[in-house]
Amino acid sequence: MYSNVSRESYDADMLPASGPPLRVKLLFWLILGCFSTYLAEGVSGAGLFPFLHPWWILVCLPLYGLHLLVLAYVVYTYGRPRFPTLLLAGFIFGMYEAYMTKVVWRPDWGPSLLSVGGIATVETALISFFWHPVLAFLIPVVVGECVLTRSRESWDFLPVAIRRRFRDGRTGLIGLVSVAVACGAFQSFNSPSPMQSLLSGVASFGFIALLLFAWFRKTGLRRWTMRDLLPRKRGFLVMLAVLFGMYVFLGVTQRPGVIPGIGPQAVVWAIYAILFILLYASLRRSGGATARPGPVPLRFSWRAFLEASLALTLTSAGLNLVPGNHLNLIVFFFWVFGAVGMGLFLFSAWDTLRLMARRRFVAD
């Protein structure tokens, strides 16, 4: 969705004197929530029409949007959006699959591939440590900031290999379409028919296109940074309260009989404790982090948006025509992405512990 242009600074001296009006913030929040919801549920095929069905609009869209905004507020307010820090926040996001959906203990689509300590290990590694951290949180934050704002903090902290891949229009477009094809392939596993894939693409990308059109028409040139557009402290507290209420409501109403005994719950508590401790340490030590600014894709391209949309939709519809039972392939992807999720967690933990050890050594 990008073309390479000269870099814009996000120096504080260049920012507008007044903050964005509430209507602009609300539109920005809605777009980020839609990015998160579609990439998590639309791409997985669990919700092919996330912007048409009442359940997805009234429950899932607020759920994903609130998670993203609350955690992004924490990262941008108390630290810097370093790649490992964003991942740690995303892992906490992904752990909603415990008390809300209970998938961490018992997947609702069948028996777990591997259960350790009462935890569906492979499914948890895939969903809570890869799918939600990357697709529902990291990508919407980075793309939202790069495309809709004048700041590029999250981009500048990405690994060099990723930035190099998307550094100019041609390689960036190839990378974007490649990701879209991979997403379409995964969606095809859960899409009931090629027509459903096509209708899902038209409805979902059409709705997102309308929101983006409204954004660029309303805001014109990008005037504000990501920090400007995120909620302020009072809005954050309201969102946090609503999110907590959703945890209580969904925890009680969704599959309540699946909640296990103390042992498996204690494992989840331990995971939460580890993630919160690592995120706290990563935030404390990210304040002095310095990114390496470089050429960055800034300008939104409708052509790239259309090509990526078509690549995902047509891949999903086309692979849906392939006959046969793809269960073995699905299981393979579960194991592979689960392993990637564990790798991302170990990388983030190692990065945080390394920073802690380095600061302690310098202090001594």
ZAMARGU-4260 file (C-alpha; in steps of 0.2 Angstrom, whole numbers, plus 5000, padded with zeros to 4 digits):
<rodrens>
0) 5000/5000/5000 | 5015/5011/4999 | 5027/5021/4988 | 5044/5027/4993 | 5044/5046/4996
5) 5055/5057/5007 | 5055/5054/5025 | 5044/5065/5036 | 5050/5070/5053 | 5040/5067/5069
10) 5049/5080/5079 | 5038/5088/5092 | 5042/5106/5085 | 5033/5101/5069 | 5017/5095/5076
15) 5001/5106/5075 | 4998/5116/5091 | 4981/5108/5094 | 4977/5090/5095 | 4965/5080/5083
20) 4946/5082/5086 | 4937/5068/5094 | 4928/5063/5078 | 4945/5061/5069 | 4951/5050/5084
25) 4935/5040/5083 | 4938/5036/5065 | 4956/5032/5068 | 4951/5020/5081 | 4938/5012/5071
30) 4950/5009/5056 | 4963/5001/5068 | 4949/4990/5075 | 4944/4985/5058 | 4961/4981/5053
35) 4963/4970/5069 | 4947/4961/5067 | 4948/4957/5049 | 4967/4951/5050 | 4962/4940/5065
40) 4945/4933/5061 | 4943/4936/5042 | 4959/4929/5037 | 4957/4914/5048 | 4940/4911/5040
45) 4932/4911/5057 | 4922/4927/5053 | 4921/4929/5034 | 4909/4944/5036 | 4915/4953/5052
50) 4908/4970/5047 | 4890/4963/5042 | 4885/4951/5056 | 4878/4958/5072 | 4889/4947/5083
55) 4905/4953/5075 | 4900/4971/5075 | 4894/4972/5093 | 4906/4960/5101 | 4921/4956/5091
60) 4925/4973/5083 | 4924/4982/5100 | 4934/4967/5108 | 4949/4968/5096 | 4948/4987/5095
65) 4949/4990/5114 | 4963/4977/5116 | 4973/4986/5102 | 4970/5004/5109 | 4973/4999/5127
70) 4989/4990/5124 | 4995/5003/5111 | 4992/5017/5124 | 5003/5007/5136 | 5017/5005/5124
75) 5017/5022/5117 | 5014/5031/5134 | 5026/5022/5145 | 5040/5017/5133 | 5044/5016/5114
80) 5036/5004/5101 | 5051/4993/5099 | 5048/4976/5090 | 5050/4965/5105 | 5039/4977/5116
85) 5025/4976/5103 | 5026/4958/5103 | 5025/4956/5122 | 5010/4967/5122 | 5002/4957/5108
90) 5005/4941/5118 | 4995/4948/5132 | 4982/4952/5119 | 4982/4934/5113 | 4979/4927/5130
95) 4961/4933/5130 | 4958/4916/5122 | 4959/4909/5140 | 4945/4916/5150 | 4935/4923/5136
100) 4934/4909/5123 | 4943/4895/5134 | 4952/4889/5118 | 4968/4889/5128 | 4961/4874/5138
105) 4949/4866/5125 | 4948/4872/5107 | 4930/4873/5101 | 4934/4865/5084 | 4940/4848/5090
110) 4952/4840/5102 | 4969/4848/5105 | 4984/4843/5096 | 4995/4842/5111 | 4990/4845/5129
115) 5002/4849/5143 | 4997/4854/5160 | 4979/4855/5154 | 4984/4868/5141 | 4981/4866/5122
120) 4999/4869/5119 | 5000/4870/5100 | 4984/4880/5098 | 4989/4892/5112 | 5006/4894/5104
125) 4998/4898/5087 | 4984/4909/5092 | 4991/4918/5108 | 5009/4919/5103 | 5008/4921/5084
130) 4991/4925/5076 | 4985/4938/5088 | 5002/4947/5092 | 5007/4948/5074 | 4990/4949/5064
135) 4979/4957/5076 | 4991/4969/5085 | 5008/4972/5077 | 5003/4974/5059 | 4988/4985/5062
140) 4999/4996/5073 | 5013/4998/5061 | 5002/4999/5045 | 4990/5011/5054 | 5004/5022/5060
145) 5013/5022/5043 | 4998/5025/5032 | 4987/5036/5043 | 4999/5047/5053 | 5014/5057/5051
150) 5025/5047/5064 | 5035/5031/5060 | 5041/5025/5077 | 5035/5007/5076 | 5042/5006/5058
155) 5059/5012/5063 | 5060/4999/5077 | 5056/4984/5065 | 5070/4972/5061 | 5081/4978/5047
160) 5076/4963/5036 | 5058/4968/5036 | 5061/4986/5033 | 5073/4982/5018 | 5059/4971/5011
165) 5046/4985/5011 | 5058/4999/5008 | 5052/5005/4991 | 5037/5004/4980 | 5042/4988/4970
170) 5049/4977/4983 | 5036/4983/4995 | 5022/4979/4983 | 5029/4961/4980 | 5030/4959/4999
175) 5013/4965/5002 | 5005/4954/4988 | 5015/4939/4995 | 5008/4941/5012 | 4990/4943/5005
180) 4992/4927/4995 | 4998/4918/5011 | 4983/4925/5020 | 4971/4920/5007 | 4978/4902/5007
185) 4975/4901/5026 | 4957/4908/5024 | 4953/4895/5011 | 4954/4881/5024 | 4939/4888/5033
190) 4929/4896/5019 | 4914/4885/5014 | 4914/4889/4996 | 4923/4900/4982 | 4908/4911/4982
195) 4909/4914/5001 | 4927/4919/4998 | 4923/4931/4984 | 4909/4939/4994 | 4919/4940/5010
200) 4933/4950/5000 | 4921/4962/4992 | 4912/4965/5008 | 4927/4967/5020 | 4939/4976/5009
205) 4925/4987/5002 | 4920/4992/5020 | 4939/4996/5024 | 4941/5006/5008 | 4926/5017/5013
210) 4934/5020/5030 | 4951/5024/5022 | 4942/5036/5009 | 4933/5045/5023 | 4950/5046/5033
215) 4960/5054/5019 | 4945/5065/5014 | 4943/5071/5032 | 4961/5073/5037 | 4969/5078/5021
220) 4988/5079/5024 | 4993/5068/5039 | 4994/5081/5053 | 4996/5071/5069 | 5007/5057/5076
225) 5002/5040/5082 | 5003/5047/5100 | 4991/5061/5096 | 4978/5050/5089 | 4979/5037/5103
230) 4967/5040/5118 | 4972/5051/5132 | 4973/5044/5150 | 4954/5047/5154 | 4949/5038/5138
235) 4962/5024/5141 | 4954/5021/5159 | 4936/5021/5151 | 4942/5008/5138 | 4951/4998/5151
240) 4935/4997/5161 | 4924/4992/5146 | 4937/4979/5141 | 4937/4972/5159 | 4918/4971/5158
245) 4919/4962/5142 | 4930/4949/5150 | 4918/4947/5164 | 4903/4945/5153 | 4911/4934/5140
250) 4920/4924/5153 | 4903/4920/5162 | 4892/4917/5146 | 4904/4909/5133 | 4907/4890/5137
255) 4907/4892/5156 | 4907/4873/5158 | 4924/4872/5149 | 4934/4882/5163 | 4945/4868/5171
260) 4951/4866/5188 | 4964/4876/5198 | 4979/4867/5190 | 4976/4872/5172 | 4970/4889/5177
265) 4986/4892/5188 | 4996/4889/5172 | 4987/4903/5163 | 4990/4914/5178 | 5008/4910/5177
270) 5009/4914/5159 | 5000/4931/5162 | 5012/4935/5176 | 5027/4931/5165 | 5021/4942/5151
275) 5016/4957/5162 | 5033/4956/5171 | 5042/4955/5154 | 5032/4969/5146 | 5035/4980/5162
280) 5053/4977/5161 | 5054/4980/5142 | 5044/4997/5143 | 5055/5003/5157 | 5071/5000/5147
285) 5064/5006/5130 | 5063/5024/5135 | 5081/5027/5130 | 5080/5016/5114 | 5085/5024/5098
290) 5078/5019/5082 | 5088/5019/5065 | 5078/5030/5054 | 5079/5026/5036 | 5069/5027/5019
295) 5051/5023/5024 | 5035/5020/5014 | 5024/5035/5018 | 5011/5037/5004 | 4995/5026/5003
300) 4992/5018/4986 | 4975/5013/4981 | 4982/5002/4967 | 4992/4993/4980 | 4977/4991/4991
305) 4967/4984/4977 | 4980/4972/4971 | 4983/4965/4989 | 4964/4964/4991 | 4962/4954/4975
310) 4977/4943/4979 | 4970/4938/4995 | 4952/4935/4989 | 4956/4926/4973 | 4969/4915/4982
315) 4956/4910/4995 | 4942/4907/4981 | 4954/4898/4970 | 4961/4886/4983 | 4944/4882/4989
320) 4941/4874/4972 | 4955/4861/4976 | 4946/4845/4980 | 4952/4834/4995 | 4953/4834/5014
325) 4966/4847/5019 | 4966/4842/5037 | 4984/4836/5037 | 4989/4853/5029 | 4980/4863/5042
330) 4988/4852/5056 | 5005/4856/5048 | 5002/4875/5048 | 4997/4874/5066 | 5013/4866/5071
335) 5024/4878/5060 | 5015/4894/5066 | 5015/4887/5084 | 5034/4885/5083 | 5036/4902/5076
340) 5025/4909/5090 | 5036/4901/5103 | 5051/4908/5094 | 5044/4925/5095 | 5041/4923/5113
345) 5059/4917/5117 | 5066/4931/5106 | 5056/4944/5116 | 5060/4937/5133 | 5079/4936/5128
350) 5079/4954/5122 | 5071/4960/5138 | 5082/4950/5149 | 5097/4955/5139 | 5093/4974/5141
355) 5090/4971/5160 | 5107/4963/5162 | 5116/4976/5151 | 5108/4990/5162 | 5113/4982/5178
360) 5131/4979/5172 | 5132/4998/5167 | 5125/5003/5184 | 5137/4992/5193
</rodrens>
